[in-house]
Amino acid sequence: MTIVAEAVRTPYKGLSPFTDSELDALFFFGRERDTEIVAANALATRLTVLYGPSGVGKSSLLRAGVARSLRGVTQVEPVAVAYFSSWAGDPLGGIEDAARRALAEAFGGDPGDAPGDFVDRLDSWTAALGCELCLVLDQFEELFLYHEEGGLLDVLPELVTRPGLRVNVVLGIRDDELAKLDVFKARIPGLFSNYLRLDLLDRAGGRAAILGPLERYNELQHEQVSIEPELVDAVLGEVAAGRIDPGLIGRGTVGEVVEDRSRVETPYLQLVMQRLWDVERGRHSDVLRLATLAELGGAQRIVEDHLAHAMDALTAEQRDVAAGMFDRLVTPSGAKIAHGVADLASFARVDESDVQPVLSSLSRERILRPTGENGHAGDRYEIYHDVLAGAVLAWRAKHEAETALARERAEARRRQRRLAVVAGVALAAFALMSALAAYALSQRSTARHQTELALAQQAKAEHAARVATAATRSERRARHSAQLGQQRYRRLSRKNEQIADEERRQQTRADRNAKHADAQTAKVRVKNEQLLAEGKTMTKQNHTLARLTKSAKASAARELHASKIARRETKAALAAERSEGIATERARAGLLEQRALAELLTDPVASVRDALRSTRIAKTTGSEQVLRSALRAMNVLAELPTAGAATQAAYSPDGTRIAVADRAGQARVFDAAGGKRLLTLRNGAPLNGVAWARDGLTLATAASDGKIRVWALDAPDAPQRVLDQGGPVRSIQYSPDGRLLLTSGGNSARLWDAGSGVLLHTLPTQRTARAASFSPDGSLIVTIENSPSARVWEAATGTLISTLTQSQEITSAAFGPNGSLIVTGSRDATGRIWDPRTEELKATLEGHAGQILTVAFSPAGDQVATGSIDGRARRWALDGRPLDIIEGPSASVVSVAFSPDGQSLVAASSDGSGLVTGAAQRKELLLGQAGPLRMAVFSPDGRTVATAGSSGVRMWDPYGEGRLRGIHKFDAAATAVAFDPTGRVIASGSADGTVFMQRPSGRPLRTFAVGSPVVAASWARDGVLMVATKDGKVRLYPGGGEAASVTVDHGSQLVDATLRDDGAILATAGSDGVVRMWDATGRPLRALTKVANLGAVALDSTGRLLASSSGRLVFVYDAHTGRPLASLRGHTDTVTGLAFSPDGKQLTSSSRDHDARVWAIDALPGGSTHVRVLHRHTAFVSGVAYSLDGRWIATAGPAKAGLWAASETDVSGGFLQFVRGNVAPITSVAFSPRGWELVTGSRDGSVRVFDCKLCGDLPQLESYAHARLASLHRG
């Protein structure tokens, strides 16, 4: 705020309109109620029309009030706001640029290009960003002034009626121009169904507009400038509606109203207060005095002097230029109109160089202001404020009258001087006329003589023409005779040539006949020769025919061979075409897989959809891994649809239902288990909150129309009770015991009797009450308002007991669990922990880089959390020490909440994302919800999280973990668990010596005692159950029956035992340090070398290897000979469990060092290598198991089972997920041989199961994905 404060010269704006800057918003007072009403309508409806007289303050309200208010809450409100008011250029281009800037500011980047027209682009942008866009189109009457058709006039109806378009429009227009909107009546149904009138400011608002800016200035500048109360009353009286001389006001302005002392004209109020401020501060006075107002001549004189002073600063020539421009800057109806410099110079009939100094001077004096297209200053100028329109016309009329009078006087003087000259000029003219008459007589005689000569010359010319015509006719006759002679000569010549040609033809025929006779003789001679030759040819042709026949046969054979080759090539071509098609499909599938992978970090639901589309096109080598990764990231459980932007989601006290309030005025109740909508409560006004009564049968809603509605859920058609807050209700809460209802809004918080609706106490606030909440025991109430103070009240009496003050506005407050402490967060980027009764400051929370927006206490009261505009959430100790910095998306953190057990924290951000983190869990991102979030909350049992935002409400799994389902509970610890070969029976053993048999569904089968704590249990493929007990006994039960067929005694207490899958070999590990091997009859086979600290033992299913642990070491032996093959080192604490993979290629070990390790053993001896460490658990790991297909490893962690891919090709990084549900450490874990079901045993005696859907193959994953997607939309 230091930078802002340094920029403040005066707290009053004069005639300058307020903008939507942070500075102007700080000093905008008096219109709070109007701001809330217009903002609520702007969010709730597609089209809002705000109208009022010119100069009433519509632009200031829309900029510093509505637009700034909406933009200021983009951390929690689902809207980006674009303001536009420059109509002289290209409105559509300007609005699009304004929308682009607004979206870039709200979401941190340009929305990019989009196809289609203007409306299509807005649709694409809002859909892609998942936001709502509010277009504030101010001074809309000017659109009709500059544009008669096309453009926005054609586009606006589609903009506000296209279904699904997430764009709301607010039109600001003068009331005398409102009828021009009739052009849209036929194309916009219900055009005037949502229109709001802005009246002149009332005296209370006027008083706030005087005192509020002064208080804010003192707060920012750390000064104490005061104002005499008498001056406040005097100014309000002198700027009352109609008091200022209407001679200064043009048509269509606020000045047309009759005098109304209950209303004030804000432009004059601001102008008068600015003048008073300048005079007093110029005299170094810290008090604004009534005497100064009188000295300046009162409000009327100050207003008059504003224009007069500006015009007196111009030269006479410059005033003429101004007069030539003014009538073009105001329309006949009194509206402003902007013109370019060149046009204004043309209107004034001067050069641009003469106009520019005038414009600059009048701009400095705030008579004109430069403007340009799309809201940027440019070469256009317009009247500075509507209230000056009539004044400049009045000045122009006066100036023109004075100029005309001066011209008339100058003209009179010029006429007098001309009269003296006229007489002398007349005498000289008479003498000149006499001389001209004599000269004219002489010239007339000469003219007659010249005429006679001209007639004689004309007669001679006509005779010569007649002679020439006769000569021409004679010449034509002679030329015709010559042409006839030439034609006769040509005819005779042609006849002679024809005779000569006939003689030549006769001679040619004779020569031809002679030649014919000679030819006939030669032909007879040739014929004889041909007959002789033909005989020879016949012989040759016989030989040739034989050769051709042979060649034809060879050719046919070649063609047959070629045909076979062609058929093979055709088949190859078809195969290639099929391969190409397959390759194309694989390429398409690959592109979808890449998109799905990219969407993992933005929208996991979209990632699942694209991964499914990929598998439908083609199954690739990466299909399964991509789909599994997408499903693993998809932690949304349900999407709860709302009719408008969701403002709050609240779980019922028992957590079975969730209530959602939205901006469309609906409160919807959903089933928390599946997301099914149960009922809808229609309030008729945008909602800001909802609260459950303690019994879960009653719901209360907080609406922006100032009403609190109490609903009985068994009669949801109408509210049971309606209470009046006196202003838009901002928050609502029932007391912990359910007897009281607390609401805030307007200038107070109110406490009601929940049963009767009787108002018990009103808790007044100096500014708009933003929130109020009870302490956990219901004895105290804290209220926050738009000020640096939070107030604490006694709930029983409504008495103020303390005020907690920070350096800037407090944004959030929360009580500790016992009510002895309270934490506040402020715009000064700090949080503070207080004693709410004594105001004692316990700690200051410093570290955020921006204002704190939200705070929360942990359930245990040992920590607090804060969320800030800097994009971080932090956890703090009660002494102010930072415990954790939670880095999430860069957007503002608008809500933080602890889980009921205090182990996890959820943070919601303004970019639509959430984050859950905790000491015993991985960081879980909540991604894909469109639009900004407003809040996040855990369910009462901590199993789900609900987030509310512009696109509705989503319910999430906050941990990204599976959940174990309890099926049995021993009185003592459950020490061993195992599935039978069919996967239909689970055997579990207890430390009390009991074995319990049951179905995975939980249905019990039988129980039998073994007389000593069970240390191990396993099944062979033939259905034999092995149970090992601490007393050294191992019993084999055929078919899992109660009668043991074989019993062996190790000879000392047992620490572990295992039965090979084929049931042929049994291995036992005793406290004596010896591993012994037995056959299926109980006959001992061999004993291995004794070791210290013998722990776990495992047999390879192939019969090749045996492994055992000794402290931190793992030994691998040849199972046939007992020969040691390898010693595996790497663990840093005692090894607790061992398991071979089904194919015998891997060995996995678990340890108290918090890790499990995977070893490659298929090349033993000498080839063992350490593959990787399975590191995620936060404490010791008690056991390990492989799935039957060998792809998955389960680890028994301290309270969660871990699931891992045996090969990292199945899951990137190897880790699949944790499975939670146990409250005590897990002692054992086992996979089912059928599917991928898991069973765990715990120290608290619980036996739990989990079906690992993510462990399936591609077909199972596809089915699971379809089911998950279908479950999202049940509301």
Secondary structure as UniProt FT lines:
FT   HELIX           2..6
FT   TURN            14..15
FT   HELIX           22..26
FT   HELIX           32..44
FT   STRAND          47..52
FT   HELIX           58..60
FT   HELIX           61..67
FT   HELIX           68..72
FT   TURN            73..76
FT   STRAND          79..84
FT   HELIX           91..107
FT   HELIX           118..129
FT   STRAND          132..137
FT   HELIX           141..146
FT   HELIX           152..161
FT   TURN            163..164
FT   STRAND          167..174
FT   HELIX           175..184
FT   TURN            185..187
FT   TURN            189..194
FT   STRAND          195..197
FT   STRAND          201..202
FT   HELIX           203..221
FT   STRAND          226..227
FT   HELIX           229..238
FT   STRAND          240..241
FT   TURN            242..243
FT   HELIX           246..248
FT   TURN            251..252
FT   HELIX           254..256
FT   STRAND          260..264
FT   HELIX           266..282
FT   TURN            283..284
FT   STRAND          287..288
FT   HELIX           290..295
FT   TURN            296..297
FT   HELIX           298..312
FT   HELIX           316..326
FT   TURN            327..328
FT   TURN            332..333
FT   STRAND          339..340
FT   HELIX           341..348
FT   HELIX           352..364
FT   TURN            365..366
FT   STRAND          368..371
FT   HELIX           373..375
FT   STRAND          380..383
FT   HELIX           386..388
FT   HELIX           389..599
FT   TURN            600..602
FT   HELIX           604..617
FT   TURN            621..622
FT   HELIX           623..633
FT   STRAND          636..640
FT   STRAND          646..651
FT   TURN            653..654
FT   STRAND          657..662
FT   TURN            663..664
FT   STRAND          666..671
FT   TURN            672..674
FT   STRAND          677..682
FT   STRAND          687..692
FT   TURN            694..695
FT   STRAND          698..703
FT   TURN            704..705
FT   STRAND          707..712
FT   TURN            713..714
FT   TURN            716..717
FT   STRAND          721..724
FT   STRAND          729..734
FT   TURN            736..737
FT   STRAND          740..745
FT   TURN            746..747
FT   STRAND          748..753
FT   TURN            754..756
FT   STRAND          759..764
FT   STRAND          769..774
FT   TURN            776..777
FT   STRAND          780..785
FT   STRAND          789..794
FT   TURN            795..797
FT   STRAND          800..805
FT   STRAND          810..815
FT   TURN            817..818
FT   STRAND          822..826
FT   TURN            827..828
FT   STRAND          830..834
FT   TURN            836..838
FT   STRAND          841..846
FT   STRAND          852..857
FT   TURN            859..860
FT   STRAND          863..868
FT   TURN            869..870
FT   STRAND          872..877
FT   TURN            878..879
FT   STRAND          882..887
FT   STRAND          893..898
FT   TURN            900..901
FT   STRAND          904..909
FT   TURN            910..911
FT   STRAND          914..918
FT   TURN            919..920
FT   STRAND          921..926
FT   STRAND          933..938
FT   TURN            940..941
FT   STRAND          945..949
FT   TURN            950..951
FT   STRAND          952..956
FT   STRAND          962..963
FT   STRAND          965..969
FT   STRAND          974..979
FT   TURN            981..982
FT   STRAND          986..990
FT   TURN            991..992
FT   STRAND          994..998
FT   TURN            1000..1001
FT   STRAND          1004..1009
FT   STRAND          1014..1019
FT   TURN            1021..1022
FT   STRAND          1025..1029
FT   TURN            1030..1031
FT   STRAND          1033..1037
FT   HELIX           1038..1040
FT   STRAND          1046..1049
FT   STRAND          1054..1059
FT   TURN            1061..1062
FT   STRAND          1065..1070
FT   TURN            1071..1072
FT   STRAND          1075..1079
FT   TURN            1080..1081
FT   STRAND          1084..1087
FT   TURN            1092..1093
FT   STRAND          1094..1099
FT   TURN            1101..1102
FT   STRAND          1105..1110
FT   TURN            1111..1112
FT   STRAND          1113..1118
FT   TURN            1119..1121
FT   STRAND          1124..1128
FT   STRAND          1135..1140
FT   TURN            1142..1143
FT   STRAND          1146..1151
FT   TURN            1152..1153
FT   STRAND          1155..1160
FT   TURN            1162..1163
FT   STRAND          1169..1175
FT   STRAND          1184..1186
FT   TURN            1188..1189
FT   STRAND          1192..1196
FT   STRAND          1201..1205
FT   TURN            1208..1210
FT   TURN            1212..1213
FT   STRAND          1215..1220
FT   STRAND          1226..1231
FT   TURN            1235..1236
FT   STRAND          1237..1242
FT   TURN            1243..1244
FT   STRAND          1246..1251
FT   HELIX           1253..1255
FT   HELIX           1258..1271
//
